[in-house]
C-alpha cells in the first residue's frame, strides 16, 4: 500500500510557485458551476486588505485576520521551486484548488450516451470536444494535414506522441529505445521539481533493466536513503508501542525495511532521462499547450497546437496528463469520482535531527475525527526524512522532513475544503511530531503541499477512440489507495511499452486492440474495498476506533506472515496468497469484528469485492498455465491473435500480482 511518490506531478499540475495544486475540475458539468461561497479563511487576502502604511501596505487588523495557513504560506520561500513567485501566490493556488474541489463536490452526476446521435440528451449538452473523430469538428488544419499526408503517401510526423512529459518522458524513452519515432509535448518546461519522490531501489532497478535509467542515473538522483518505514495504527500517540491491539489497548506498529526508503530528486532524474531520450533521436516540444486531438481511424491522429502552429501528426497518441487530463475528463463526462484521496502537507526544517532517521508509510495516532456537517474522517500520516544518509550526510545531520496528512472520502457536497484539512494538519502535526510545539514558529516551511485525487472503480480506463491510449495516472492504473503514480509507472512500464511496440509493429491501433493493454485487473479492483473500509460515508454512524482496530489487526497478521506478504502489499501489489492468508488469520484474531466490517462497507460492496477476489484466484491459476500456453501463442500466424493472447497472459500475471518478484 505505497501511498505516495511525494505527490507526483503526473497526477497534478505544478503551478508557477512550485506548489502542488489540482489543475482543473475533474468533472464536466451540465450547468455552469455554482458560485463558490467565501469562507472565513478566504475573507482577508491581499486583494481586499485595507492599507494603512504598515509594511507591504497591509493593515495590522488585516494581518491578524489571516488564517495560520495563509500566514505560513505567505512566508514560504520560493527558492528551489519552479517559478519565482512568493508565498501569496502559493496561497492563491490553494484557493484555486479549493474552488475546483468545490465545483466537483457541487456537481451532479448524469448520463450521456456518446453513441446516441442526439446531441442534447435530457437537457444535457455534449461534452467539450477536446478529442474528436468527426471530420467536421476540431481544427480544420489538423484534418487538412492528415489528408495531405495520406494523399501524398508522406509518413506521419511521428509514430507516437506523448501528451504530458513529467512521467511521459520515461515511457517515451522506453519506446524510443525500441526504435520508434517519439515526440513528447509539454505545456511548460520539462522540469522536475525540487520536492523529493520516495521510492524503493527495487522499483528503480526495473527502469535500469529497461534501459531507461543507468545505475549512474540512480546514484546521481538519490539524495536521501534510510533503512525503511514504520506502519502504525493507534487510537492515541504512544511511541514506541509494543504488543498487539488487544494486548496494549492502543494499537499496533511495525517496521518494514527497504520500502520507500530512497528520496530521489525529480529534477535530476527527469533531466537525465530527457537527455538520454534526445540523444536517441527523440523530440521534446516544450512550451506547447495542446488545443485538441483529431483522430482519423484509417490515417492517424493530429495534435492541435493552436491557430498559429502547425499540427503534429502521429500514428498513436498517449495521454500522460494525469487524472486531470482533458481527454479522460471528456471520456468520463457526467461521472463523479467513486472516491477521493485528499492530501495536505509540507516540507520543512526544524524537526529533531537525532530522531529524523526513518519514514512512516502509513500511520494514525487519532481516532476517526467528527467534523460535524463535513462528515467523519480518519486521518492518516506519511513522513520521510530529507537529506540524510547519502553523500556527505550521515544519519542525525538533517532536520528537514516531508510530512503528509491524508484521508479517504467521497465527493459529496458537504465534504471539507482543502483549507480546512490544512488547518487540521497544522493542529495535529505537533502530536505526530512531538519535537515541535507550534509549526508556525518552530518550522522553516520550505513548501506547502495540497491536492485531491479522484479515483474511479472502472479503472484502468479503456480507450473511447482508436489511436489514443491513456497511460499512467490518466488511465487510473495506480492503486486507489495511492496519491502518486511513479511506483505504478515503474511496475507497468515494461508491460506497457512492450505492448505498444507490438501494436505499432502490427498496426493494431483500433480502440478494441488498445483496450487490451488497459485490461481488467482484479487485484486493482479489489483494492477499492480497502479504500471503502478506511472511509466513512456522510451520516454514517461508526465506532471512532473502527479503522484503527481493522488496520492494526490486519497489519499485525501480515507482519507475522513475513516480508513475502508485507512487501507486495506496501508496494500496491495484491496477491491471492497474502490476501486470503491475512484475512483468514485476521478473522481468527478478531472474530467478533466481522459484523462491524460488513455493516461498515455494506453488503453490495462486499459481494462485489468477493467477486474480484475470486477473479484474482482465477487469474492466478491461469497465470500458472502461461508457461504451457506461451510457446503456442508465439507460433500463431495471425499477429492480431498473437497480440491479444499476449495481453491476456499479461493481464493474468499483473492482475494476480505475480509480476512482483521476490528478492532471493
N, C-alpha and C positions, 0 to 999 in steps of 0.2 A: 504494500500500500504506500508506494512512494508518492508523497503529497506535493512535491514541487521540484522544479529545477530552477528555483529562485525566480518565480513569476515570469515564465518565458514570454518573450516578446512576440513569438509566433501567434499566441492567443490574444495579444493585446497590441495596441499601437503605442509606441513610446513617444510621448509628447515632447515638445521642444525644450521643456525644462528638465528632461531626464527623469520625469516622474511617470510611473506606470498608471495608465488610465484606459478604460474601455473606449474604443474609438467611436462606437455608434450603437444605437439601439439594435438589439438582436432580433427584432420582430417588426415587419412592416404592418401597419395598422390600417384599417379601412377608413378611419376618420382622423382628422388632424389631432395630434397629441394634445391632451388637456393641459391647461396652463399649470405650471409647477408652482405649488403653493410655497411661499417663502417660509423659512423656519428661523428660529432664534439664532441658529448657528450662522445663517447667511445674512443676518439683519444688518451687520455693520462691516462693510468692506471698504476698500479704498475708493470705490466709485461714489459712495454716498456719505463718506465721512465728512464731518464739519471741520474746516481748518481754523486754527486759532494761533498760528505762528509757532507751534511746537515742532519738534523735529519731524521731517517728512511731511509737514503740513497737516498732521492728523491730531485732533484734539485728544487730551488725556481721557475724556469721557468715552470717545470712540474706541480708544485702545483698550480701556477697561471692559468694554462690551464684547470684545472679541473672544471667541472660544479658545480653549487651550490648543486645539488642533490648528486653528488659524495662526495663533501666535508662534507655535513651533515651526509651522511650515513657512511662515514669512521670514524666519531666521535661518532657515536651512540654506547652507551654501550651495551655489550652483557649480562649484568647481568639480571637475571629474565627471560631469554629466553631459549628455548630448544637448547642445544648445547652451545659451548663456543667460537665460532669464533667471530672475531671482525667485525668492520664496513666495511672493504674492501671486505670481503666475502659476506656481505649483499648487497653491491653494485654489486658484481659479480652475485648475484641472480637476481637482476633487469635486468642485461644484458641478462642472460639466459632466463628469462621470455619474454623479448623483442624479442629474437631470435625465440622463439616458436610462439609468436604473429605474427612476420614477416612471418614465414613459413605458418601459417594459412592464412594470407592475400594473399600470393602469390599463394596458392594452387588453383586449378581449380576443380570445381565440375564435377562429371561424374557419369554415371550409371553403376552399376554392379549387375547382377541378380544372386543371390546365388543359385537359384533353377535351373539355367542353368548348365548342366553338362560340358559345355565348360569352361575350367579354365581361359584361356586368352580370353577376350571379347573386340573386337575393340582395341587391343593393351594394354588393361588394365589387369594387373595380379590380381590374387585373393588377398584378404586381408590377412595380417599376422594372422595365426591361433592360437590366444590365447585360444579360445574355439573351441573344435572340437567334433563332434558326429560321426566321421569316425574312426572306429577301426584300420585303417591302419595309422592314423596320431596321433600326440601327443606323449607323453612319454609312451613307452611300459609298464613301471612299473605301470602306472595308470590302464591300461586295464587288466593287469595280476592280480592285487589285486582285482578289481571288479569281474573278472571271478572266482577267487578262493573263494571269499566270497559267491558268488552265488551258486557255486557247493557244498560248504560245509554247506550251509544254515546258515552261520555266519552272524549275523547282521552287517550292515554297522557301521562305527565308530560313526557317529552322525546322528541325524535327520536333523539338519540344520547347515550349515557352513556359517558364515557371513564374507565376504571379505572386510576389512576396518573397523577399530574399533572406530574411533573418535565419530561418531554418531551411528555406528553399535552396540555399547555396549548397547545403550538404547533399540534397537529392540531386541537384544539378551536377555536382561534381561526380557523383556515382554514375550518372547517365553519360556524362562526357567521357568518363573512363571506359565506357562500353562502346565508344565510337560514334555517338550521336552528336548532332549539331544542336547545342542548347543555348538558350538565352534566359537570363534572369532579369525580370523587370521589378524595380523597386521604386516606390513613390518618392522616397527621400534618399539619404545616403545609406549605403550598405555598411552599417556600422553596428558593432555590438556595444552594449552599454557597459558601464564600469561595475555594476552590481554583479557579484559572482553567481554563477549557476552551480548548484550542488548535484553531484552525480557520483557513481561508483566507477572504479577503474575497469571493472568487468564490462561495463557498458561502453566506455571509451574505446576499449580494445576491439570491440565489434566494428567500429569505424576504421580502425587500423587494418583489420582483416580485409575490408572492402577497398582499401587504398585511398580512402577519403582523407584520413589523417596518417601521420607518421608518429613514431614514438617521440621524435624530436618536437613535434607539434604539441604533444601532451605535456612534455617537460616544460615547454615554453608557456603553456596556458594555465597549468595548475599552480595556483597561488597559495592554496591552503590545503593542508592534509592533517587529518586527525583520526584516531582509532576507529570511531564508529558512532552510533547514535542510540539514544535511550528511547524507549516507548513506555509510557506510563499513564494510568487512568486512576485518578484519585478524587474522592469527594472533598478533600481539603489538602492543602500543601503540607506534606511531610516528606522530607528528603534527608538522607536516603531512606527507602522504605523496604522492609523485609517481609517475606511471607506472602501468602495468598490473600485474596479479598476477604475471605471468610475468617482467616486467622487474625488479621490485624484490624478488620472492620473499616478500612480506609480505601484500599485499592491494591494495585499491583504495578510493578515496574520491572523492566528487564533491559539488557544491553545487547545490541547486535553489532558485531564488528563489520567493518568494510562495506557499510551501506551508506550511500550519500555522503561519504567522508572526504570527498575531494571538492574544493571550491575552485572552479575554473573561471578565467577571465573571458567573457564572451567577446570582448573587443579584440583580444589576441587571437582567439580561436577562429573567429569569423574572418579576420584579416588574413590569417594563414591559409584557410580553406579557399577564400576568394582568390588569393594569389595563385594557388595550385589550379583552380578552375580556369583562370585566364591563361595560365601557361599551357594548358591542354587545348586551348583554342576556344574556350567558352566566352560568351559575351555577357556583360553586365550593363544594363541600361538603368543608370541611377537618375533620380530626379524626374521620373517618368510616371506620373499618376495615370492609372487606367481610366478610360471612359466607358468601356464596354467590350463585349466579345461577340463577334458574329460568326456563326458556325454553319458551314455547308457540309453536310454529311458526306457528300461524294468528292469534295475538293480539299477542304481543310478549314482552318479557323483563322480569323483575322482579329488582332487586338487593336481596338480603337484607342489611339494615343492622343486624340484631340483634333480639332479642326485644322490646326497649323502643322501637324506632324503626320508623316506617312504611317499608315497602319503596318503592323508586323504580322506576317503570315506564318503559320506553323501547322504541322500535322496533328499535334496534340497540345492541349493546354492543361497545365497542372495548377490547381488552386491551392496555394500555400499561404493564404492570407488569414489563417486562423479562424476562430469561431465568430469573428466579427466580419467575415468575408461577405461582400455584397452578393457574391454568387450563391453561397449557401443560404443567405437570408432570402434571396429570391426563391430558391427551391423550397425553403421552409415557410413560405408565405402563409400567414394565418396561424402559425403554430406558436404557442408559448412553450418555453422550456419545461421539461419534466422535473428538473431540479436545478439548483444554483449552488455553487460554492462561492461564498463571499470571503474575500481576504483583505486584511489590513495589516500593516506592519511598518518596520523601519530598519534601516541600517545605521548603527550609532556606536560611538565610542563612549567610554565611561563605565563599562562593566568591570567586574573584578577579574584582573588578569590571571590570577592563580587558579580560578575555577573555570576559566574560559577555555576548556580543553576538549569538550565533547559536544556532539549535536543532539538535538531532540527531533525525532522523525514524526512522532505524534504523541501529544501529551495533554492531559487535562489535570486541573487541580481545583475545579469547582464543580458543583452540581449543575443541572440544567438551569439556565437563567430565565426567569419570567420577566419579559419586557412589556407586560400589560397588553395593550392593544396591538403591539407589534408581534405578539406571539412568544413562544418559548424556544430558546436556542441553547444548544450545547456548544460551548466554546472550546476549541482545540488550539494547541500551540505547536509551533515548529521553530527551531532555532539552530543556527550554525555559526561557529566561530569564524572570524575573518582574519587572515594574515598570520596564522600560527603554523609551526611545524613544517615549513617549507622554505627552501633557500637559506637565507641567513638568519631566519627567525627560528626560535625554539619555543616549545610549549611554555606558557606563562609569560609571554612577552607582549601579547596583544590584548587590548581592552575593547576591541571592536567586535560586534556581534550583529547578525541579522536575525530579527525575531518576527514571526508572523502569528497572527491570531486569525483563525478561520472558522467558518461554520457552514453547515448544510441546511438548506431550506428550499421552499418552493418560491414561485414568483407571484404570490398573492399580493394584492394592493397594500395590505396593511403591514407588510414586512418593513423592517427598519432600514434607514438610509445608511450609506457607507459612512457618512459623517458621524452618525450615531454609534456605529460599530467602532469607529476610530476613537471616539471618546471613551468607550468601554475598554478599548485596548490600552490607552494611557492609564486608566483607573486600575486595571488588573495587572499591568506589567510589573509593578514592584512586588506583588505577591508571587509572580512567576520568577522574577529575577531579584531576589532579596538583597543583592549588593547595592541596589539603588532604592531611594525612597520617593523621589519626585522626578519623573522623566524630564520635565521641563527645565529643571535646574541642574540635574545630575548628569544628563547625557549630552554629548555632542552629536546631534542628529545630522547625519550626512544625507540621507534620502528617506522620504516617506513613501510607502508603497500601498497601493489600494487597487482593487479590481473585483469584478464579479464574473464568474464563469458559468454561462448557461450550458446545460447538458441535456441530451435527448436520448430517449430509450431506443430509437431506431438506428442508432449508430452501429457501425460506420455507415456513412451516407453513400448510398448508391447514386450513380450519375443520372441526371434527368435528360442530359443531352449527350450525343455522341461527341467524340474527340475532346472531352473535358472530364477530368477526374479530380476530385478533392482528395488531398493527402494531408497527413499531419492533423493538427487540431481542427482544420476546416472540415475534415471528414468525421471528427469525433472518435478517432481511433484510440485516444488516450482514455484511461480509466475515469469513470465518473467521480472517483474519489480524489483525483489529482487536480492541481491547478497549474499544470505546466506539462508540455509535451516533448521535451528534449529526450527524456528517457524512452518514451514510446517511439520516437524517431529512431534512436539507435537500435531498438529492438526490431523494428519493422523495415529498416532501410534496405537491407539485403533482399528481403522478400519483395518489396515494392519495386525497387529498381530492376530486379531480375524479371518481374512480371511485365513491367512497362517495356523493357528491352525486347522481350518476346512478342509483345503486342505490336510494337513498331516494326519488327522484322517481318512479321506475317500480316501486317495491315489489318489487325484485329482491333479496330478503334471504334466499333459500334458501342453504344451505351450498354448493351447486354453483355458484351465481352469485357468491357472495362469494369462493369459491375461485379464481376467475379474476383477482381482484385480487392474490392471492399466487401468481401463476403461476410455473411453472418458468422460471428464468433461467440459461442455460447458462454465462454468464461467472462467476456466483456459484458454481456447482457446480465449475467448472474451478479456482477458487481453492483448492479442497481439496488439489489436487496440491502447491501451494506450501507449505501447512502441513505436508503429509506429508514433503516434501523437507527441511524445516527442523527436523524432529523425529527422534528415534531410538527405535526400538522397544526394549522391555525385552529384554535379552540379545543385541541386535544388535551385530555386530562392524562397526565403521565407522572409516575414516580420520579422526583428530581434526580434520584440515583440510578435511573434505568440505564442510561448509556454507559456510565462508568462500570456498573455491575456487569453488563453484557461484554464490554471490551476487556475488562480486567480478567474475567473468567476465560475468555477466548484466547487472549494473548498468553495467559499462564499455561494453558493447554498447549498452544503452538510452540511456545518456548521449550516446554518439556519434551515435545516431539523432535526437537533438534533443528539445526540450520536448514536441513532439506525441506522443512515445512515453512520456517520463518522467512528465509531469504527470498524465495519466489514471491511470497505474499507481499512483502515490503517493497518489492520492485514491480508491483502491479500485475503479477502473473498468478492466476488462479488455476490450480491443478486439482484433479479429482482425488488424488491420494491424500493430499494435505487437507482439502476441504472436508471430505467425508470423515476422515480421521479426527479432525479437530471438532467437528460438530458432534460426533458421537461421544467424544470424551467430555465436551462441554456439557452435554445433556446429563452425563453421569455425575459430573462435578456439581451441577446445579439443576436438578430435575424439576424443582418447583417453579423455575423461572420460565419454562416453555410457554405456559398460558399467557404470561405477560408479553412475550415476544410476538405471539400470534395476534394478540389484541392490538399491539402497537403498530405492526406493519400492515395488518389487515389480511383476511383470508385470500382475496383475489391476488394480491401481490405475492403472497406466499405460494399459491398454486402456480402462478406464472414462474416464480423463481425455481420451484422444484422441477418445472419443465426444462428450464435452462440447465440445471444441474444434471438432469437426466441426459441432455444432449452433450454435456461435457463428457459423460461416461461413454456415450456412443462415439463421439469424435476420438476419444482416447483409444477405443477398440479399433476404429477404422484406421487410425494412425499406425497402430501396431501391424496392420496389414500392408502399409505403404511399401515396405521393402520388397514384398512379393509382387505388388502391382506395378511398381516403378519401371522395371525392365520392359513390360508390355506397353506402358504408356510411351516410353521413349521410342518405341518401334512403330507407333501409329503413323500412318502415311498422311492423314488429314491434319494439317497444322492447327486447325481450329479445335479439333477434338483433343489433340495433344495439349494445347494451351489450357483448355477447360479442365482436363484431368489433373494437370499440374496445379492449377489453382485450387481444385478440390482437396488435393493432398496437403497443400499449404494451409488451407482452412482447417483441416483436421489437426494438423500439427500445432498451429498457433491457437486455435480455438479450444484445445485441450491443455494448453500450457506446456506442451512437450518441446517447444522451442527453447525453453530455459535449460541451459547446460550447466550442470553442477561441476564445481571445481573438484579435481581429483585429490 
